[in-house]
Amino acid sequence: MSQDYAGQSLRGRSFKGQDLTGANFSRADIRSADFSGANLTGANFSYAKAGLSDVWQAGLLSGLVALALLSGGLSLVLSILVTHEAFALSSVSHSAIATPSVAILLTILAFAALFAIREGFDRLDALLLKSMVLATVVATTILGAQPTLAVAIAVATLTAIAAIFLTELVAILVASAETIAGTLAGALTGAIALVAAASSASFANSPIWLPLASVGLGIFTAWRSLSNYAGDTWIHNLALTLVNLGGSSFRDSNLTDADFSHARLNSTDLRQSILTRTRFHQSEKLDVARVDGTTLNQPAICSLLVTGNGRKKNFEGASLQGANLTAADLSGANLRGADLRHATLRGANLERANLTLVNAIGTDFENALMTGACLDRWAIDATTNLNRVDCRYIYTQSHSETGFERSDFVPNASVRQPEQGDWAQGEFTRLFAVTEKQTASIFDAKVSATLMSSAINREEILASLMILTQMAIADNRLEAEEKAMLAEAIQALDLPAEITVERLLDERISINELLGKIHSPLIKEQLYQSAYVMARVDRDVSDRELDLLSTIQTKLELSEPTVKKLVTLVEEAQKFSIAEQIEHIIDPERREDAVNTNVRLMSVMHAIGGAMPTPGFATVTHLMIYKDQVELIQKIGKIWGYPAGHDTPEFKKAVFGSVGATAARIALSNVVLLIPVAGSIISGSTAFSMTWAIGNLANQYFAEGCEMDDVKLQELFADAKAEGKRTFEDLKEAIADKQKEIAPAIAALQEKFKLGKVSEQEYLSEVKAIS
């Protein structure tokens, strides 16, 4: 039964570590109350008043005023330094050291003041430490020849340090007072510091300008730090530490689904608390609460959670995991690469927002407005709630040069879905929502498979398969593995029963006619890459293949840079080498364990990589898989004590078929991936079973001294592939979990590759490391 404390005075009460699930604290006075370590899941703190109790507030304010008065002592020290005989600005008018002393002092002070105003005290303090070391070295160096000048440098440095320290002390005191009791308290604290500085200068018979300037800069810095200026972070944090002494504490508490809407949260400690879907709408003074270790430590995010206004703002790459953005206005916002896992955006306005590469696993979009949003490679699964989303159309790709510095999303109209007209109410949810059944059997529903269900039609995929099939059978016959893949693709496309593999192989529709059926930029890119691989992998390109590639490039309007990048990819894929030093293992148990580990890890990695449907990366990944499979054979050979390349042409043919058949397998895998959901299953399963079979056959081959005839090799390989498929089924859930875990890292890496920040080789290395 939930506990009801609504409207009660709970000042100073301790609820530490208690289970207060669903408790009602609405409009309660919880100043100086301790909720640290408590379970407050679903608790209601709307309109509650947190912060300091009257006793604590009075005590802290008194302490701040006392410190402001005592700052006069520091002003006195500063004044004494100024009136030192080496800096006698009035009493010593023609001393030999007066002019250089004054010049040194004024230069240091002017530079420090300007630097602090421009860059902030975070950087000034770091620079000051280095300057002190430099001044000490310089003064020591010239001490013997010019002791007077050395003293002048030392005193000038000490004076500057005292002035800066006074400024920072006043800034902390004024910022703390204003945070506790408002602008009037801050102004009063600053005024006291000014009076104390003037009195100290008068007492020391010193010029008043320096202490007053230091205090004045401190008051300015206090105001600036309270506005979350990035250059004064340590002053802001120290002020918050002071004002949270004795305030309300929620440290280390569980505030999942708790409601702090319209609550007053100054002097409140929320450090390390769990804030999943915690509601802060229109709460007051959240910006002066202690929020270390939470998403609230980002001022822009904190403001968004309070105001709900993110219209046309830039949140690229922001961590919004578990954020409560119910009914927030994020229309036209840039959320590219943002982490929205387990956040709630119920009723939020996301029209024309850029949701490229967002991680929306477990995110609640119910009743959200999403018309015109860009959903390029967003990550969703069955836990993503898309019920009753209001969406008439979306974009599947944004311009690469979208100018978000202007907070303006410019979608690419050529990838609008639907291409014409609008979806009916509820159509978006039907097309995009991922079921539990799908999640249990696919690897990459969250990356883009569900998106493809609406972005790609079956006719385009079928036309692509037919083009590649015609290319494959022009010079080579299709191997059984490729035919099986085609059969699975046809079944996954849910085509009429009369369309079979045999009919697909016998069909003779012109390439131009087939190309005319392809309109999606997504499929154009994937098809050309696949055709290019088929033509180029064996290094022996016929005139017919060159003509066909030229026809596809022209018809699909692909640019020369795309072609040049593919040249590099294929050349990289043909450079086979073993990066690691592989030792010859004599002990049978250790050898078996080493082989099994290599085969199992690489098979799982290839299953994950082979199931990634992201256009532009499938080709790279499948070429990597092919290269890895060749290297796996070499590794196993070395474990058995054979040199690299000891496998025979007969063995390679049994494993890979002809070179043309290998290219066909890579190409077909790329296009099959375009089939929503099922494509990932087919490609991932094929990649796993092939790698598993290759590894196990290689182990048997080297165990028998590389003496196997063609027939035995073919039989053993067929058995190994069947075993690989069974093993894949056993490990499918574990592989799917791993895929979910690494999806954000893979998406981020793909974005770097797309922007040219990593090379093809670096991309492949990172994919392996992540997987």
Buried (B, 14 or more C-beta within 10 A) or exposed (E): EEBBBBEBEBBBBBBBEBEBBBBBBBBBBBBBBBBBBBBBBBBBBBBBBBBBBEEBBEBBBEBBBEBBBBBBEBBBBBBBBBBBEBBBBEEBEEBEBBEBBBEBBEEBBEBBBEBBBEBBBBBBBEBBEEBBEEBEEBBEEEBEEBEBBBBBBBBBBBBBBBBBBBBBBBBBBBBBBBBBBEEEBBBBBBBBBBBBBBBBBEEBEBBBEBBBBBBBBBBBBBBBBBEBBEBBBBBBBBBBBBBBBBBBBBBBBBBBBBBBBBBBBBBBBBBBBBBBBBBBBBBBBBBBBBBBBBBBBBEEBBBBBBEBEBBBBBBBBBBBBBBBBBBBBBBBBBBBBBBBBBBBBBBBBBBBBBBBBBBBBBBBBBBBBBBBBBBBBBBBBBBBBBEBBBBBBBBBBBEEEBEBEEBEBBBBEEBBBBEEEEBEEEBBBEBBBBEEEBBEBBBBBBBBBBBBBBBBBEEBBBBBBBBBBBBBBEBBBBBEBBBBBBBBBBEBBEBEEEEBBEEBBEEEEEBEEBBEBBBBBBBBBBBBBBBBBBBBBBEEEEEEBEEBBEBBBEBBEBEEEBBEBBEEBBEBBBEBEBEEEBEEBEEEEEBBEBBEEBBBEBBBBBBBBBBBBBBBBBBBBBBBBBBBBBBBBBBBBBBBEBEBEBBBEBBBBBBBBBBBBBBBBBBBBBBBBBBBBBBBBBBBBBBBBBBBBBBBBBBBBBBEEBEBEEEBBBEBBBBBBEBBBEBBEEBBEEBBEBBBEBBBBBBBBBBEBBEEEBEBEEBBBBBBEBB
